[in-house]
Amino acid sequence: MKIVLTVGVLKTGQKVSFYVPYEVPLDVTLKTGMVATNSFMGTVNTKSFFEANAVSTALYRYEVDGYVFKEEDGDGIFQEEEGVFSGYEVELTDEKGNPVVDLHGTPIKTLTDEKGYYHLDVLREGTYKIRVKTPEGYEITTLKEEENLGSHLEPKGTTKAFTLNRENLKVRKNAGFLGVLSDMAFTKTLKEGELVLGDTLLYSFSLKNTGTVSLHNIKITDTLDGISDLKNYKADGEPLDALEGLVLSPGSTLTAESSYEVIQKDVDRGFILNHAEAAAYDKEGEEL
């Protein structure tokens, strides 16, 4: 940049002040603690030049990060084994709840990764909030003012206002949601075999947790007289020795098999009446 002063005389002891604006590049690799150094050169006759002292400007980077996680015990503390929300939107707002935009006018928001983690770069000092929409089948969990692992969402779905400045460069804000929907889908299917005297029929059972609450103490019963005990238990394809101690998380599926030998009564009747039931309980022992 070239600055040309008006023609005149600068007497001894007099000074001229001027400001030189510059922009810090929008570069996410720049870190707090780096400096931008500028030096200035001047001349009074375009032949003799002098150089001013170098001027260094410290760079500051503001950040917000955190986790969006699932809750089962309602204690407001992030525990990875309880689950997370991946690919879930997190938005930055001002203290009044209005979207904050970047230098291009685009709202500052992001999606969580597979671990439920998000990170936002904030370009200016200011007072902000984080907003996260409550997922279907969940409610906002207990507010817990624990800096690293607590859930910081208030009932309206935003955090309390926080300030980013040179004394407070980075803030963590988590969002926890408690599952409140209990539901499951249960089916019994003839896997192989025909209605022929002495033939062995193989039945498959499938129970999927379609709610947002984990299922405990699962029980499957079949009233068909002569059917074998259930076997080949699997949870999401992984073999199980027994149902005892199994906790079926939301979205997970339990499968099993049993067999039955066709008898004369079935052939005479022309069909086999099937009736199976499944029951599950929450962690307090209440039937769902």
C-alpha positions as CSV (number, residue, x, y, z in Angstrom):
1,M,0.0,0.0,0.0
2,K,1.3,3.5,-0.9
3,I,0.3,6.5,1.1
4,V,1.1,10.0,-0.3
5,L,1.0,13.0,2.1
6,T,0.0,16.4,0.9
7,V,2.7,18.8,-0.1
8,G,4.0,20.9,2.9
9,V,6.6,21.2,5.5
10,L,6.9,18.9,8.5
11,K,8.7,21.0,11.1
12,T,10.9,19.6,13.7
13,G,8.9,18.1,16.5
14,Q,5.8,17.8,14.4
15,K,4.3,14.4,13.5
16,V,1.8,12.9,11.1
17,S,-0.3,9.9,12.1
18,F,-2.1,7.5,9.8
19,Y,-3.6,4.1,9.9
20,V,-2.9,1.2,7.6
21,P,-5.7,-1.4,7.5
22,Y,-5.0,-5.0,6.7
23,E,-7.0,-8.3,6.7
24,V,-6.1,-11.5,8.5
25,P,-6.5,-14.3,5.9
26,L,-9.3,-16.8,6.6
27,D,-7.0,-19.7,7.2
28,V,-8.0,-22.4,9.7
29,T,-4.3,-23.4,10.1
30,L,-3.5,-20.1,11.9
31,K,-3.2,-20.6,15.6
32,T,-3.5,-18.4,18.6
33,G,-0.1,-17.1,19.5
34,M,1.0,-16.5,15.9
35,V,1.8,-12.9,14.9
36,A,1.4,-10.8,11.8
37,T,4.5,-8.7,11.3
38,N,4.5,-5.6,9.1
39,S,7.3,-3.0,8.4
40,F,7.0,0.4,6.7
41,M,9.3,2.3,4.5
42,G,9.2,6.0,3.8
43,T,10.9,8.7,1.6
44,V,10.8,12.4,1.3
45,N,12.3,12.7,-2.2
46,T,11.8,9.2,-3.8
47,K,15.6,8.8,-3.7
48,S,16.4,8.4,0.0
49,F,14.4,5.9,2.0
50,F,14.1,5.1,5.6
51,E,12.4,2.0,7.3
52,A,10.2,2.2,10.3
53,N,10.2,-0.2,13.1
54,A,8.4,-3.5,12.5
55,V,4.9,-3.7,13.9
56,S,3.6,-7.1,15.1
57,T,0.0,-7.9,15.7
58,A,-1.0,-11.0,17.7
59,L,-3.6,-13.3,16.2
60,Y,-6.5,-14.8,18.1
61,R,-8.7,-17.7,17.2
62,Y,-12.0,-18.4,18.9
63,E,-13.6,-21.9,19.1
64,V,-16.6,-23.8,20.4
65,D,-16.7,-27.5,20.6
66,G,-18.5,-30.3,22.5
67,Y,-20.6,-33.5,22.2
68,V,-24.2,-34.3,21.4
69,F,-25.0,-37.4,23.4
70,K,-27.7,-39.8,24.5
71,E,-28.7,-40.3,28.1
72,E,-30.2,-43.2,29.9
73,D,-29.8,-42.4,33.6
74,G,-30.6,-38.7,33.3
75,D,-27.6,-37.5,35.3
76,G,-26.6,-35.0,32.7
77,I,-23.1,-36.4,32.3
78,F,-21.7,-37.6,28.9
79,Q,-20.9,-41.3,29.0
80,E,-19.7,-42.8,25.7
81,E,-21.3,-46.2,26.3
82,E,-24.8,-44.6,26.5
83,G,-24.5,-43.5,22.9
84,V,-24.1,-40.3,20.8
85,F,-25.8,-38.6,17.9
86,S,-23.7,-38.6,14.8
87,G,-24.4,-36.4,11.8
88,Y,-26.5,-34.1,14.0
89,E,-26.7,-30.3,13.4
90,V,-25.3,-27.8,15.9
91,E,-25.8,-24.1,15.4
92,L,-24.2,-20.9,16.7
93,T,-26.5,-18.0,17.7
94,D,-26.1,-14.6,19.3
95,E,-27.3,-14.0,22.8
96,K,-30.8,-13.2,21.5
97,G,-31.0,-16.5,19.5
98,N,-30.4,-15.1,16.1
99,P,-28.2,-17.1,13.7
100,V,-24.5,-15.9,13.5
101,V,-23.1,-15.8,10.0
102,D,-19.6,-16.0,8.7
103,L,-17.8,-13.5,6.3
104,H,-19.9,-14.8,3.4
105,G,-23.2,-14.4,5.1
106,T,-23.6,-18.2,5.7
107,P,-25.0,-19.3,9.2
108,I,-22.3,-20.8,11.3
109,K,-23.3,-24.4,11.9
110,T,-21.8,-27.9,11.6
111,L,-22.6,-31.6,12.0
112,T,-21.3,-34.0,14.7
113,D,-18.9,-36.8,13.7
114,E,-19.3,-40.5,14.4
115,K,-18.3,-39.9,18.0
116,G,-20.9,-37.1,18.5
117,Y,-18.2,-34.4,18.5
118,Y,-18.5,-31.0,16.9
119,H,-16.2,-28.0,16.4
120,L,-17.0,-24.5,15.3
121,D,-14.5,-21.7,14.4
122,V,-15.8,-18.3,15.5
123,L,-14.4,-15.3,13.7
124,R,-15.2,-12.5,16.1
125,E,-15.2,-11.7,19.8
126,G,-18.7,-11.7,21.2
127,T,-21.5,-13.2,23.3
128,Y,-23.0,-16.4,21.9
129,K,-25.2,-19.5,22.5
130,I,-25.2,-23.0,21.0
131,R,-28.6,-24.3,19.8
132,V,-29.4,-28.0,19.2
133,K,-32.8,-29.3,18.1
134,T,-34.3,-32.0,20.4
135,P,-34.4,-35.4,18.5
136,E,-37.8,-37.2,18.1
137,G,-38.4,-39.6,21.0
138,Y,-36.0,-37.7,23.4
139,E,-36.2,-34.8,25.8
140,I,-33.4,-32.5,27.0
141,T,-31.6,-34.1,29.9
142,T,-30.6,-32.6,33.3
143,L,-28.6,-29.3,33.0
144,K,-25.2,-30.0,34.5
145,E,-22.7,-27.2,34.7
146,E,-19.7,-29.5,34.5
147,E,-17.3,-28.0,32.0
148,N,-16.1,-31.0,30.0
149,L,-18.7,-33.7,30.3
150,G,-21.9,-32.0,31.6
151,S,-24.9,-31.2,29.4
152,H,-25.3,-27.5,29.0
153,L,-28.6,-27.2,27.2
154,E,-31.5,-25.3,28.9
155,P,-35.1,-26.3,28.4
156,K,-35.6,-24.1,25.3
157,G,-32.8,-26.0,23.5
158,T,-30.0,-23.4,23.8
159,T,-27.1,-23.0,26.2
160,K,-26.7,-20.1,28.5
161,A,-24.9,-17.2,26.8
162,F,-21.1,-17.3,26.9
163,T,-18.4,-14.8,25.8
164,L,-15.5,-15.4,23.6
165,N,-12.6,-12.9,23.9
166,R,-8.8,-12.8,24.4
167,E,-9.2,-14.1,28.0
168,N,-11.6,-16.8,26.9
169,L,-10.6,-18.2,23.6
170,K,-12.3,-21.6,23.6
171,V,-15.6,-22.9,25.2
172,R,-17.0,-26.4,25.5
173,K,-20.8,-26.8,25.2
174,N,-22.4,-30.2,25.3
175,A,-26.0,-31.3,24.6
176,G,-27.5,-34.4,26.2
177,F,-30.9,-35.9,25.4
178,L,-32.8,-38.5,27.5
179,G,-34.7,-41.2,25.7
180,V,-38.4,-41.4,26.6
181,L,-39.9,-43.6,23.9
182,S,-40.3,-47.3,24.6
183,D,-41.2,-49.5,21.6
184,M,-40.2,-52.6,19.9
185,A,-41.1,-54.7,16.8
186,F,-41.4,-58.5,17.3
187,T,-41.9,-61.1,14.6
188,K,-41.9,-64.9,14.3
189,T,-41.2,-66.4,10.9
190,L,-41.1,-69.8,9.4
191,K,-37.6,-70.1,8.1
192,E,-37.7,-73.6,6.5
193,G,-39.8,-76.7,6.4
194,E,-43.3,-77.8,5.2
195,L,-46.5,-79.1,6.6
196,V,-45.5,-82.8,6.2
197,L,-45.8,-85.4,8.9
198,G,-42.4,-85.7,10.7
199,D,-40.9,-82.8,9.0
200,T,-38.9,-80.3,11.2
201,L,-39.8,-76.7,10.9
202,L,-37.3,-74.0,11.7
203,Y,-38.7,-70.8,13.1
204,S,-36.8,-67.5,13.4
205,F,-37.6,-64.7,16.0
206,S,-36.7,-61.1,15.6
207,L,-37.1,-58.3,18.2
208,K,-35.9,-54.8,17.3
209,N,-35.7,-52.0,19.7
210,T,-37.6,-49.2,17.8
211,G,-37.7,-46.8,20.8
212,T,-35.2,-44.5,22.4
213,V,-34.9,-46.4,25.7
214,S,-32.7,-49.5,26.2
215,L,-34.5,-52.8,26.8
216,H,-33.6,-55.0,29.8
217,N,-34.6,-58.5,31.0
218,I,-36.0,-59.5,27.6
219,K,-38.3,-62.5,27.6
220,I,-39.6,-64.4,24.6
221,T,-42.2,-67.1,25.0
222,D,-43.9,-69.4,22.5
223,T,-47.1,-71.3,23.3
224,L,-46.8,-73.9,20.6
225,D,-46.8,-77.2,22.3
226,G,-43.7,-79.3,21.4
227,I,-41.6,-76.4,20.1
228,S,-38.0,-76.5,21.2
229,D,-36.3,-74.0,23.5
230,L,-35.0,-70.9,21.8
231,K,-31.4,-71.1,20.6
232,N,-28.8,-69.3,18.5
233,Y,-29.4,-66.0,20.2
234,K,-27.7,-63.0,18.4
235,A,-27.6,-59.3,19.1
236,D,-26.9,-57.3,16.0
237,G,-25.5,-60.5,14.5
238,E,-23.1,-61.2,17.4
239,P,-23.7,-64.6,19.1
240,L,-25.1,-64.7,22.7
241,D,-25.0,-67.5,25.2
242,A,-28.3,-66.4,26.8
243,L,-30.6,-63.5,27.3
244,E,-29.6,-63.0,30.9
245,G,-27.8,-59.6,31.3
246,L,-28.6,-58.4,27.8
247,V,-29.3,-54.7,27.4
248,L,-30.7,-54.0,23.9
249,S,-29.9,-50.5,22.9
250,P,-32.2,-48.4,20.7
251,G,-31.9,-49.5,17.1
252,S,-30.4,-52.9,17.9
253,T,-32.0,-56.2,17.0
254,L,-32.1,-59.5,18.9
255,T,-32.7,-62.8,16.9
256,A,-33.2,-66.4,17.9
257,E,-34.3,-69.7,16.4
258,S,-36.4,-72.7,17.5
259,S,-37.6,-75.9,15.9
260,Y,-40.8,-78.0,15.8
261,E,-41.7,-81.4,14.4
262,V,-44.9,-81.7,12.5
263,I,-47.4,-84.1,14.0
264,Q,-50.5,-85.9,12.6
265,K,-52.9,-83.4,14.3
266,D,-51.2,-80.5,12.3
267,V,-51.6,-82.4,9.1
268,D,-55.2,-83.2,9.7
269,R,-56.0,-79.6,10.6
270,G,-54.1,-78.3,7.6
271,F,-52.2,-75.6,9.5
272,I,-50.1,-74.9,12.6
273,L,-51.3,-72.2,15.0
274,N,-48.4,-70.0,16.0
275,H,-48.4,-67.6,18.9
276,A,-45.3,-66.0,20.4
277,E,-44.8,-63.1,22.8
278,A,-42.0,-60.8,23.8
279,A,-41.7,-58.7,26.9
280,A,-39.0,-56.2,28.1
281,Y,-38.4,-53.9,31.0
282,D,-36.6,-50.6,31.7
283,K,-33.6,-50.4,34.0
284,E,-35.9,-49.8,37.0
285,G,-37.7,-53.1,36.3
286,E,-40.9,-51.6,34.9
287,E,-42.5,-53.5,32.0
288,L,-42.4,-51.5,28.7
